[in-house]
């Protein structure tokens, strides 16, 4: 059953999303998730409060209201992780709305997310990552497509790029320089060194690619000449892992995890790896690289001024 949300609440949500987009704080995917999650919340509160009544009911949400919403979501089968994501979106909306409308949002902002066990990434072993790079080109009957897929995967593993960052490269970025200036999540800029293997892989792709790569066009192309999408890279990785007998966790993004983990294993500095990955928090990098306690103590003992 469709729930009619008040025009005032709908307008507030639209203004909030416009605000976030204008500040470049969120990607398109994040904004889409915000819209979906906050709309679900507004729909629940509309029924919970007895129908659409403007912004008034939203500015008078109490702790029992939040508990009812969370219980309803869990009762519908929503996981603790997904509910935590929804709550984060709702809190962001309320911080903005309370500033605009001048009410106390404590009941919403103090609501605690349900506890859940963080799902750690699963990097590939070094020999498995090497096997992927050697095998991915064999998944296509076309030499240039195989070279393309190898180049993209090499950028993920060799430079730690996200798949979206690799696919945003243009003809203006080639030949690849010693370092790349990458615009990551939240428009955060970072400098990434380019290893010779990545440069060679891209050069090979360019020699074989049947399309002209102009400076203002996508570097990586699909078989019909349009900009390459992530699904084609994911499919090549799926076929590669099946051929090599690797688990389903061997995804393109796992190559980025592997980049970070293997650097750390080789003695890389955790904070330097944080910069290379574009993480805002060191704790994210720690989880990302599956740092164990022994490795952390080794880094601590080597670098702490009083150790």
ZADRENSE-258957 format. One record per atom (N, C-alpha, C, O): z, x, y; residue in three letters. Coordinates in steps of 0.001 Angstrom, whole numbers, plus 500000, padded with zeros to 6 digits. Layout:
N
ZXYALA;...
end
This chain:
307
500000500840498806UNK;500000500000500000UNK;500000500880501251UNK;500837501771501402UNK;499051500614502137UNK;498975501388503376UNK;500121500993504301UNK;500461499816504423UNK;500699501978504938UNK;501808501736505868UNK;501310501952507282UNK;500726502992507588UNK;501538500976508144UNK;501095501060509527UNK;502111501856510339UNK;503240501413510550UNK;501696503027510786UNK;502550503853511633UNK;502280503484513085UNK;501134503232513459UNK;503299503452513884UNK;503143503021515270UNK;502165503922516019UNK;502073505115515728UNK;501432503359516984UNK;500518504176517798UNK;501233505333518495UNK;500679506423518634UNK;502471505083518932UNK;503214506133519628UNK;503495507314518696UNK;503372508472519094UNK;503875507006517443UNK;504141508074516480UNK;502847508799516120UNK;502837510022515980UNK;501777508061515973UNK;500478508662515665UNK;500019509585516785UNK;499538510690516535UNK;500173509116518034UNK;499801509939519185UNK;500652511202519271UNK;500157512275519616UNK;501950511059518949UNK;502849512213518990UNK;502425513258517965UNK;502429514455518254UNK;502062512807516775UNK;501618513735515738UNK;500334514447516153UNK;500193515654515958UNK;499411513697516721UNK;498153514289517180UNK;498402515330518266UNK;497792516399518260UNK;499290515020519188UNK;499618515963520265UNK;500284517220519713UNK;500021518332520172UNK;501153517025518718UNK;501825518169518100UNK;500818519106517443UNK;500901520323517608UNK;499870518545516702UNK;498873519364516023UNK;497965520076517021UNK;497572521223516807UNK;497637519387518111UNK;496829519999519168UNK;497583521166519791UNK;497005522213520084UNK;498879520969519988UNK;499733522015520542UNK;499756523246519643UNK;499618524371520124UNK;499930523036518329UNK;499978524156517412UNK;498637524883517348UNK;498588526111517274UNK;497553524113517379UNK;496228524724517334UNK;495965525542518588UNK;495381526623518519UNK;496398525025519739UNK;496166525714521010UNK;496917527036521078UNK;496449527993521694UNK;498077527085520446UNK;498867528313520452UNK;498431529285519367UNK;498971530385519249UNK;497444528864518571UNK;496919529700517473UNK;498019530108516517UNK;498016531220515988UNK;498968529194516295UNK;500078529496515399UNK;499787529106513958UNK;500525529492513053UNK;498730528352513735UNK;498486527848512391UNK;496988527816512104UNK;496172527566512991UNK;496652528072510853UNK;495263528003510429UNK;494854526542510257UNK;495692525642510315UNK;493562526319510047UNK;493075524954509813UNK;493725524348508578UNK;494072523166508571UNK;493889525150507536UNK;494521524645506316UNK;495967524250506562UNK;496446523247506032UNK;496663525048507373UNK;498055524738507691UNK;498148523451508502UNK;499021522620508253UNK;497258523286509462UNK;497266522068510275UNK;496973520838509423UNK;497567519780509629UNK;496063520975508473UNK;495765519860507570UNK;496994519500506749UNK;497297518321506564UNK;497705520518506254UNK;498925520277505473UNK;499999519640506343UNK;500699518733505893UNK;500140520106507595UNK;501093519501508527UNK;500804518010508721UNK;501706517174508673UNK;499541517704508938UNK;499175516309509179UNK;499537515436507967UNK;500102514353508115UNK;499211515915506806UNK;499489515150505586UNK;500997514984505369UNK;501473513880505105UNK;501744516085505481UNK;503177516038505190UNK;503943515202506206UNK;504824514424505839UNK;503609515362507480UNK;504329514613508517UNK;503943513148508484UNK;504780512285508748UNK;502691512849508165UNK;502273511448508031UNK;503049510770506907UNK;503479509626507053UNK;503232511465505790UNK;504024510902504688UNK;505446510607505134UNK;506014509567504800UNK;506017511543505898UNK;507380511351506406UNK;507445510149507344UNK;508349509319507237UNK;506490510059508257UNK;506475508946509218UNK;506299507608508496UNK;506897506605508886UNK;505480507597507444UNK;505277506366506684UNK;506576505927506021UNK;506908504742506021UNK;507309506878505458UNK;508585506534504834UNK;509559505985505869UNK;510185504949505644UNK;509692506673507002UNK;510655506237508013UNK;510261504895508618UNK;511122504124509041UNK;508957504616508660UNK;508512503311509156UNK;509066502199508272UNK;509595501209508775UNK;508946502361506968UNK;509488501360506047UNK;511012501380506045UNK;511665500337506012UNK;511562502589506080UNK;513017502755506035UNK;513694502108507246UNK;514792501564507138UNK;513028502175508392UNK;513597501622509627UNK;513159500178509880UNK;513590499555510851UNK;512309499652509010UNK;511961498239509141UNK;510692497956509902UNK;510577496902510527UNK;509723498874509871UNK;508445498605510519UNK;508213499483511724UNK;509155500084512240UNK;506973499572512187UNK;506632500423513331UNK;507270499924514616UNK;507066498784515031UNK;508055500811515240UNK;508772500409516458UNK;508706501489517530UNK;509664501676518281UNK;507602502189517608UNK;507494503239518612UNK;508264504481518211UNK;508595504666517040UNK;508553505341519196UNK;509230506593518908UNK;510735506440518798UNK;511412507338518298UNK;511266505321519257UNK;512718505120519273UNK;513407505433517955UNK;514349506225517932UNK;512964504833516860UNK;513625505109515576UNK;513538506574515159UNK;514449507096514515UNK;512453507228515523UNK;512302508628515134UNK;513272509541515868UNK;513628510606515365UNK;513700509126517059UNK;514635509948517829UNK;516080509666517454UNK;517002510269518004UNK;516275508751516521UNK;517636508394516098UNK;517813508560514592UNK;518528507791513950UNK;517164509558514048UNK;517291509831512618UNK;518629510503512355UNK;519008511455513037UNK;519338509990511354UNK;520622510574510976UNK;520550511268509634UNK;519519511253508961UNK;521665511879509255UNK;521725512581507972UNK;521441511645506798UNK;520720512038505881UNK;521992510397506790UNK;521679509490505676UNK;520182509182505570UNK;519655509032504468UNK;519498509087506716UNK;518052508838506699UNK;517312510000506028UNK;516409509791505218UNK;517706511212506377UNK;517051512384505788UNK;517324512471504290UNK;516445512831503507UNK;518558512136503900UNK;518886512159502473UNK;518062511119501714UNK;517611511365500596UNK;517873509960502335UNK;517079508902501696UNK;515631509352501521UNK;515026509130500472UNK;515086509983502549UNK;513704510467502468UNK;513547511502501362UNK;512622511425500553UNK;514463512476501333UNK;514373513527500328UNK;514560512972498917UNK;513883513402497983UNK;515473512022498763UNK;515681511400497448UNK;514444510638497016UNK;514085510656495839UNK;513784509965497958UNK;512569509228497642UNK;511461510173497192UNK;510754509892496225UNK;511311511295497896UNK;510282512265497540UNK;510525512847496150UNK;509601512975495346UNK;511783513197495879UNK;512111513753494568UNK;511925512704493481UNK;511488513010492372UNK;512269511445493823UNK;512098510356492869UNK;510644510105492522UNK;510327509618491437UNK;509755510445493457UNK;508313510294493212UNK;507729511480492451UNK;506525511538492203UNK;508591512418492085UNK;508139513548491285UNK;507770514790492065UNK;507222515731491491UNK;508057514823493370UNK;507723515997494172UNK;508632517158493774UNK;509841516984493619UNK;508049518329493611UNK;508832519501493223UNK;509699519977494376UNK;509453519646495536UNK;510714520757494040UNK;511603521298495074UNK;510822522170496044UNK;511078522142497248UNK;509876522940495535UNK;509065523815496389UNK;508243522990497376UNK;508190523307498565UNK;507603521931496879UNK;506759521108497746UNK;507594520352498770UNK;507167520176499911UNK;508774519906498371UNK;509649519214499314UNK;510125520171500401UNK;510236519785501565UNK;510403521413500029UNK;510799522409501030UNK;509675522631502037UNK;509933522801503228UNK;508433522629501562UNK;507290522785502460UNK;507187521590503408UNK;506960521762504606UNK;507356520372502867UNK;507295519179503701UNK;508398519193504755UNK;508163518864505917UNK;509601519577504338UNK;510725519609505272UNK;510466520607506390UNK;510808520349507544UNK;509876521726506063UNK;509544522729507084UNK;508578522151508112UNK;508733522387509310UNK;507577521394507650UNK;506616520769508570UNK;507310519752509461UNK;507058519702510665UNK;508184518937508874UNK;508904517913509638UNK;509803518565510690UNK;509879518091511823UNK;510473519637510321UNK;511332520332511282UNK;510523520898512448UNK;510960520828513596UNK;509355521454512163UNK;508503521971513239UNK;508109520847514189UNK;508129521015515408UNK;507755519714513626UNK;507386518546514433UNK;508561518096515302UNK;508373517776516476UNK;509772518069514735UNK;510938517598515477UNK;511370518575516566UNK;511862518154517613UNK;511194519861516334UNK;511509520815517412UNK;510629520536518624UNK;511098520523519762UNK;509355520316518358UNK;508418520028519453UNK;508723518666520072UNK;508754518535521296UNK;508949517652519237UNK;509170516289519747UNK;510456516194520550UNK;510496515508521571UNK;511515516875520100UNK;512793516807520821UNK;512692517468522187UNK;513329517020523141UNK;511893518536522293UNK;511677519161523599UNK;510939518209524535UNK;511230518149525729UNK;509986517469523984UNK;509187516562524806UNK;509951515307525196UNK;509837514829526325UNK;510737514771524253UNK;511405513485524483UNK;512861513620524907UNK;513471512652525361UNK;513422514824524759UNK;514785515055525209UNK;515854514391524370UNK;516746513741524916UNK;515788514536523048UNK;516847513978522190UNK;517387515087521295UNK;516810516170521208UNK;518501514798520635UNK;519158515792519784UNK;518595515710518364UNK;518774514692517696UNK;517915516764517889UNK;517298516720516551UNK;518157517337515448UNK;517655517651514369UNK;519464517512515724UNK;520324518257514803UNK;520289517713513387UNK;520261518486512430UNK;520291516390513238UNK;520328515802511896UNK;519124516239511065UNK;519239516464509860UNK;517970516357511720UNK;516761516785511003UNK;516776518296510787UNK;516531518772509678UNK;517063519044511845UNK;516971520501511770UNK;518040521109510873UNK;517845522202510341UNK;519164520425510697UNK;520236520966509859UNK;520074520592508387UNK;520856521032507544UNK;519076519793508082UNK;518842519399506688UNK;518415520613505880UNK;517509521348506273UNK;519069520812504759UNK;518783521976503929UNK;517716521644502889UNK;517709520574502281UNK;516829522595502718UNK;515790522424501706UNK;516402522579500321UNK;517360523335500152UNK;515870521884499339UNK;516373522047497968UNK;516119523455497482UNK;515125524079497853UNK;517018523958496650UNK;516862525309496128UNK;515797525327495032UNK;515695524408494219UNK;515028526376495037UNK;514049526553493982UNK;513871528041493738UNK;514121528864494619UNK;513439528372492543UNK;513225529773492205UNK;511869530209492722UNK;510837529629492383UNK;511891531235493544UNK;510636531711494135UNK;509688532171493033UNK;510087532858492093UNK;508437531781493169UNK;507418532175492207UNK;506827533505492642UNK;506048533579493592UNK;507212534550491930UNK;506755535885492308UNK;505299536097491900UNK;504844535563490888UNK;504587536868492683UNK;503205537176492322UNK;503160538037491060UNK;504146538677490694UNK;502012538041490409UNK;501842538814489174UNK;500696539817489360UNK;499542539498489074UNK;501007541003489830UNK;499951542005489995UNK;499431542466488649UNK;500121542357487635UNK;498224542976488644UNK;497633543520487430UNK;498125544950487213UNK;498478545647488164UNK;498144545371485969UNK;498406546777485676UNK;497249547604486246UNK;496148547093486446UNK;497513548872486500UNK;496485549713487128UNK;495218549787486286UNK;494111549735486823UNK;495373549909484966UNK;494178550000484129UNK;493419548675484108UNK;492193548664484005UNK;494147547550484207UNK;493495546248484239UNK;492732546049485545UNK;491621545518485544UNK;493329546476486662UNK;492652546362487955UNK;491374547201487962UNK;490344546773488483UNK;491451548390487384UNK;490264549248487303UNK;489187548605486428UNK;487998548673486741UNK;489617547984485333UNK;488667547320484441UNK;487981546155485135UNK;486794545912484914UNK;488719545430485974UNK;488126544315486728UNK;487006544823487624UNK;485922544240487658UNK;487264545908488350UNK;486263546461489260UNK;485017546937488509UNK;483906546884489036UNK;485214547397487288UNK;484086547901486496UNK;483322546777485799UNK;482175546965485392UNK;483950545614485661UNK;483372544538484848UNK;482824543374485658UNK;481950542650485181UNK;483318543180486872UNK;482957541983487629UNK;481447541898487890UNK;480892540800487943UNK;480789543033488052UNK;479347543006488327UNK;478532542501487132UNK;477390542071487290UNK;479123542557485947UNK;478418542137484744UNK;478381540622484577UNK;477729540117483663UNK;479071539896485445UNK;479157538447485307UNK;477947537729485900UNK;477822536511485770UNK;477070538468486542UNK;475884537865487145UNK;474621538506486577UNK;474592539705486301UNK;473583537696486407UNK;472301538211485934UNK;471506538862487058UNK;470498539526486816UNK;471972538666488295UNK;471305539247489451UNK;472065540489489903UNK;473272540430490134UNK;471367541606490029UNK;472019542851490427UNK;472706542739491776UNK;473808543255491963UNK;472054542062492721UNK;472631542018494071UNK;473879541141494112UNK;474819541433494851UNK;473892540062493317UNK;475091539209493273UNK;476242539956492618UNK;477386539862493063UNK;475934540701491555UNK;476967541509490923UNK;477525542557491872UNK;478732542797491899UNK;476651543179492649UNK;477095544166493638UNK;477920543508494732UNK;478897544078495216UNK;477521542311495115UNK;478284541560496133UNK;479701541273495664UNK;480665541518496389UNK;479825540746494433UNK;481148540399493920UNK;482013541647493768UNK;483214541609494038UNK;481410542743493339UNK;482149543999493225UNK;482644544460494586UNK;483773544935494709UNK;481812544323495605UNK;482197544749496954UNK;483373543935497473UNK;484312544488498046UNK;483323542602497269UNK;484414541750497750UNK;485715542083497033UNK;486746542268497679UNK;485679542163495706UNK;486893542443494939UNK;487437543833495272UNK;488651544035495293UNK;486549544785495531UNK;486995546133495899UNK;487718546119497240UNK;488678546866497429UNK;487275545284498169UNK;487965545163499457UNK;489361544555499288UNK;490294544918500004UNK;489492543634498339UNK;490803543017498100UNK;491772544042497508UNK;492925544137497930UNK;491290544805496527UNK;492158545763495848UNK;492265547089496599UNK;493332547704496627UNK;491174547525497199UNK;491172548825497853UNK;491741548819499259UNK;492238549837499742UNK;491667547656499921UNK;492132547578501307UNK;493223546527501511UNK;493779546420502604UNK;493531545758500477UNK;494588544756500586UNK;494212543556501418UNK;495092542887501961UNK;492919543260501537UNK;492502542116502337UNK;492749540811501597UNK;492704540765500367UNK;493010539756502351UNK;492962538409501792UNK;491491538062501579UNK;490616538614502245UNK;491224537148500652UNK;489842536792500381UNK;489179536198501622UNK;487995536432501866UNK;489938535431502405UNK;489382534840503629UNK;489023535916504636UNK;488050535773505376UNK;489807537001504675UNK;489542538092505611UNK;488295538865505205UNK;487504539263506060UNK;488117539078503907UNK;486923539777503436UNK;485673538956503728UNK;484642539506504117UNK;485761537641503543UNK;484590536794503741UNK;484293536542505217UNK;483223536033505553UNK;485221536890506096UNK;484957536754507535UNK;484257537974508117UNK;483868537953509285UNK;484087539029507341UNK;483381540204507838UNK;481931539836508153UNK;481331538992507487UNK;481393540473509163UNK;480024540183509591UNK;479170541450509561UNK;479646542540509241UNK;477907541271509903UNK;477013542413509964UNK;477450543448510983UNK;477088544620510879UNK;478229543018511971UNK;478717543954512987UNK;479744544930512418UNK;480041545949513042UNK;480289544627511238UNK;481323545474510639UNK;480752546578509752UNK;481498547407509231UNK;479427546588509579UNK;478822547600508703UNK;477909548531509498UNK;477319548129510502UNK;477800549791509034UNK;478531550347507892UNK;480039550378508150UNK;480484550582509279UNK;480815550172507082UNK;482261550089507254UNK;482808551372507870UNK;482481552465507407UNK;483632551253508903UNK;484216552438509536UNK;485394552971508714UNK;485699552455507639UNK;486033553988509226UNK;487200554572508555UNK;488348553571508525UNK;489123553527507569UNK;488447552767509583UNK;489470551719509630UNK;488831550420510107UNK;487891550425510902UNK;489357549314509607UNK;488900547988510014UNK;489980547299510833UNK;491168547402510527UNK;489561546605511862UNK;490482545792512650UNK;490403544370512091UNK;489387543693512252UNK;491459543923511443UNK;491477542645510735UNK;492336541633511486UNK;493459541933511891UNK;491791540428511665UNK;492534539338512269UNK;493030538450511140UNK;492242537758510495UNK;494333538470510901UNK;494905537760509771UNK;495506536427510132UNK;495084535782511092UNK;496501536009509354UNK;497147534719509583UNK;497797534670510951UNK;498377535652511415UNK;497692533506511596UNK;498282533366512923UNK;497641534259513958UNK;498257534577514975UNK;496379534678513701UNK;495659535563514614UNK;496392536881514860UNK;496277537473515933UNK;497142537332513861UNK;497821538619513970UNK;496852539729513581UNK;496230539693512519UNK;496740540704514454UNK;495776541779514234UNK;496448542980513575UNK;497579543334513907UNK;495730543603512633UNK;496244544818512013UNK;495079545771511744UNK;493919545365511674UNK;495423547041511598UNK;494433548072511311UNK;494551548459509843UNK;495632548806509368UNK;493436548397509135UNK;493432548658507693UNK;492512549839507392UNK;491335549797507749UNK;493017550892506744UNK;492149552000506330UNK;491147551535505264UNK;491471550701504419UNK;489949552075505316UNK;488906551716504349UNK;488679552911503431UNK;488281553987503877UNK;488939552706502136UNK;488749553800501185UNK;487262553968500886UNK;486466553053501097UNK;486900555154500390UNK;485493555453500108UNK;484892554487499090UNK;483728554101499206UNK;485688554097498091UNK;485177553187497060UNK;484741551857497650UNK;483733551289497232UNK;485507551353498632UNK;485144550088499276UNK;483882550263500110UNK;483010549394500115UNK;483787551386500812UNK;482608551639501641UNK;481363551784500773UNK;480297551270501113UNK;481503552481499657UNK;480371552661498753UNK;479936551337498130UNK;478742551077497987UNK;480901550509497762UNK;480584549216497147UNK;479825548319498119UNK;478872547644497730UNK;480247548311499382UNK;479561547493500386UNK;478160548050500652UNK;477209547284500809UNK;478031549377500702UNK;476710549988500910UNK;475747549625499785UNK;474575549347500035UNK;476234549628498557UNK;475400549267497410UNK;474947547815497517UNK;473784547496497273UNK;475878546943497886UNK;475533545534498076UNK;474460545367499151UNK;473509544606498970UNK;474611546071500259UNK;473651545941501359UNK;472257546403500949UNK;471257545820501367UNK;472192547444500137UNK;470884547932499683UNK;470176546912498798UNK;468948546822498813UNK;470939546149498032UNK;470355545212497080UNK;470201543798497622UNK;469404543018497102UNK;470958543460498665UNK;470951542085499191UNK;469557541724499721UNK;468983542483500501UNK;469011540583499308UNK;467660540199499741UNK;467608539577501130UNK;466527539264501628UNK;468758539396501757UNK;468802538731503062UNK;469083539747504176UNK;469777540742503968UNK;468536539475505343UNK;468817540301506514UNK;470222539982507020UNK;470563538817507225UNK;471015540997507216UNK;472392540818507686UNK;472445541192509167UNK;472558542368509514UNK;472364540202510019UNK;472429540445511459UNK;473885540635511888UNK;474799540205511183UNK;474106541279513045UNK;475481541525513493UNK;476323540264513645UNK;477540540304513464UNK;475680539139513978UNK;476449537914514222UNK;476438536967513028UNK;476764535789513175UNK;476067537462511848UNK;476049536612510661UNK;477003537165509600UNK;477441538313509673UNK;477311536322508618UNK;478247536714507567UNK;477716537904506783UNK;476527537975506472UNK;478597538827506470UNK;478217539988505677UNK;477894539585504242UNK;476888540017503680UNK;478746538761503658UNK;478567538377502262UNK;477879537016502174UNK;478302536049502807UNK;476808536960501373UNK;475976535758501299UNK;475979535154499901UNK;476127535845498893UNK;475807533822499884UNK;475612533130498627UNK;474171533298498175UNK;473360533891498885UNK;473850532777496995UNK;472517532997496429UNK;471416532370497276UNK;470267532809497206UNK;471738531358498069UNK;470728530719498920UNK;470746531242500348UNK;470014530744501203UNK;471569532234500608UNK;471570532866501918UNK;472668532432502863UNK;472880533061503899UNK;473375531355502517UNK;474478530906503381UNK;475678531834503207UNK;475729532647502284UNK;476636531692504112UNK;477847532501504007UNK;478535532247502672UNK;478643531104502228UNK;478993533308502042UNK;479656533209500745UNK;480998532499500891UNK;481755532776501821UNK;481288531585499972UNK;482567530891499969UNK;483507531469498928UNK;483058532171498022UNK;484799531192499032UNK;485773531780498099UNK;485585531320496662UNK;485914532056495732UNK;485057530106496462UNK;484935529593495104UNK;484033530474494238UNK;484310530662493053UNK;482953531018494818UNK;482058531869494050UNK;482765533146493593UNK;482540533628492483UNK;483625533688494467UNK;484374534891494108UNK;485408534557493035UNK;485604535328492095UNK;486060533424493173UNK;487049532993492178UNK;486391532801490812UNK;486964533158489783UNK;485185532236490813UNK;484480532011489556UNK;484127533334488882UNK;484279533476487669UNK;483659534294489663UNK;483344535612489106UNK;484587536260488518UNK;484520536920487481UNK;485729536069489186UNK;486981536634488688UNK;487424535920487413UNK;487951536553486499UNK;487215534619487349UNK;487568533857486143UNK;486778534377484943UNK;487336534596483868UNK;485473534571485141UNK;484634535060484048UNK;485032536474483638UNK;484992536824482459UNK;485418537287484632UNK;485830538661484350UNK;487111538702483532UNK;487214539460482567UNK;488079537894483916UNK;489348537933483188UNK;489193537395481760UNK;489882537849480847UNK;488286536424481569UNK;488028535942480218UNK;487398537038479363UNK;487743537196478191UNK;486480537788479949UNK;485828538866479217UNK;486803539967478851UNK;486695540577477787UNK;487765540220479744UNK;488722541304479520UNK;489981540838478796UNK;490817541658478417UNK;490123539516478601UNK;491319538995477948UNK;492553539037478825UNK;493667539173478319UNK;492373538920480138UNK;493493538940481069UNK;494046537527481256UNK;493335536555481000UNK;495298537393481697UNK;495896536068481878UNK;495303535327483070UNK;494594535907483892UNK;495611534027483146UNK;495089533192484232UNK;495597533627485599UNK;495028533246486623UNK;496656534418485624UNK;497196534912486905UNK;496329536015487509UNK;496567536445488637UNK;495330536470486764UNK;494418537505487291UNK;493378536840488187UNK;492256536572487758UNK;493757536583489414UNK;492922535908490404UNK;492499536911491474UNK;493006538032491503UNK;491571536519492358UNK;491248537424493466UNK;492473537821494281UNK;492599538972494696UNK;493377536868494511UNK;494561537182495308UNK;495475538162494570UNK;496201538934495197UNK;495435538128493230UNK;496242539074492459UNK;495798540514492700UNK;496587541444492538UNK;494533540699493087UNK;494064542050493396UNK;494744542577494659UNK;495020543771494768UNK;495010541693495600UNK;495756542085496807UNK;497206542413496447UNK;497768543384496955UNK;497813541602495569UNK;499154541912495078UNK;499162543295494425UNK;500074544095494640UNK;498132543556493629UNK;498065544816492888UNK;497942546000493841UNK;498550547048493624UNK;497148545825494902UNK;497007546862495938UNK;498380547285496444UNK;498682548477496515UNK;499210546307496796UNK;500515546608497368UNK;501457547220496335UNK;502145548200496618UNK;501483546643495147UNK;502383547119494109UNK;502044548538493674UNK;502938549366493497UNK;500763548819493503UNK;500363550153493047UNK;500615551207494133UNK;500950552351493827UNK;500452550817495393UNK;500785551749496481UNK;502264552096496450UNK;502639553260496593UNK;503098551089496265UNK;504539551321496238UNK;504931552172495044UNK;505758553075495167UNK;504344551890493891UNK;504632552663492687UNK;504269554133492876UNK;504927555024492338UNK;503209554368493651UNK;502764555746493895UNK;503583556442494974UNK;503308557590495323UNK;504593555747495504UNK;505467556367496491UNK;505239555916497914UNK;505785556506498846UNK;504433554870498100UNK;504180554367499445UNK;505417553784500105UNK;506315553278499431UNK;505454553860501418UNK;506581553336502188UNK;506470551819502303UNK;505403551282502600UNK;507589551137502061UNK;507578549677502042UNK;507163549099503397UNK;506425548116503452UNK;507629549697504475UNK;507283549173505802UNK;505812549443506142UNK;505163548631506802UNK;505302550573505692UNK;503879550841505918UNK;503030549841505160UNK;502014549375505676UNK;503432549501503938UNK;502709548509503147UNK;502801547143503810UNK;501841546372503791UNK;503947546846504393UNK;504106545597505140UNK;503061545497506248UNK;502454544443506440UNK;502854546587506971UNK;501863546603508046UNK;500446546425507493UNK;499636545698508068UNK;500159547089506382UNK;498819546998505805UNK;498507545578505335UNK;497367545124505432UNK;499518544882504828UNK;499321543525504333UNK;499325542486505444UNK;498802541385505269UNK;499913542831506590UNK;500006541872507686UNK;501139540888507514UNK;501058539762508006UNK;502210541293506817UNK;503367540414506629UNK;504286540486507847UNK;504521541559508403UNK;504795539333508245UNK;505731539305509371UNK;507115539762508941UNK;507868540295509756UNK;507463539564507676UNK;508801539871507195UNK;508746540899506073UNK;507880540834505200UNK;509673541843506103UNK;509741542844505043UNK;510139542202503721UNK;509732542666502657UNK;510937541129503784UNK;511352540460502552UNK;510156539871501822UNK;510140539817500592UNK;509144539427502583UNK;507925538911501959UNK;507224540026501196UNK;506762539821500074UNK;507147541200501803UNK;506511542335501155UNK;507292542747499912UNK;506701543102498892UNK;508608542699499997UNK;509442543070498855UNK;509156542153497670UNK;508987542623496545UNK;509100540848497921UNK;508798539900496848UNK;507368540080496367UNK;507080539981495175UNK;506482540344497312UNK;505053540474497022UNK;504785541597496051UNK;503913541492495189UNK;505542542681496193UNK;505311543866495377UNK;506232543931494170UNK;506212544913493428UNK;507046542888493962UNK;507974542851492840UNK;508831544120492797UNK;508967544773491762UNK;509399544439493956UNK;510239545631494041UNK;511514545409493243UNK;512202544409493444UNK;511836546322492348UNK;513091546191491617UNK;514195546969492331UNK;513934547752493244UNK;515420546737491899UNK;516569547336492570UNK;516526548856492494UNK;516856549538493463UNK;516125549379491360UNK;516090550839491205UNK;515122551466492187UNK;515418552511492768UNK;513963550841492383UNK;512964551384493307UNK;513473551293494739UNK;513269552217495526UNK;514135550186495088UNK;514682550047496433UNK;515730551134496705UNK;515755551717497789UNK;516593551404495717UNK;517612552427495905UNK;516976553811496042UNK;517467554654496793UNK;515887554040495318UNK;515185555324495427UNK;514623555509496836UNK;514750556582497426UNK;513994554443497378UNK;513469554496498742UNK;514607554694499736UNK;514499555481500676UNK;515704553961499512UNK;516864554055500408UNK;517426555484500440UNK;517678556035501512UNK;517616556064499274UNK;518215557386499192UNK;517334558474499806UNK;517832559485500301UNK;516018558254499768UNK;515085559236500314UNK;514941559128501833UNK;514630560110502507UNK;515169557929502361UNK;514838557708503770UNK;516027557439504682UNK;515923557626505894UNK;517150557006504126UNK;518291556679504994UNK;518849557956505615UNK;519064558943504911UNK;519084557948506919UNK;519533559180507607UNK;520902559678507115UNK;521213560860507260UNK;521713558796506540UNK;523027559208506088UNK;523089559403504568UNK;524145559694504007UNK;521958559238503931UNK;521956559349502448UNK;522143560800502024UNK;522169561095500829UNK;
end
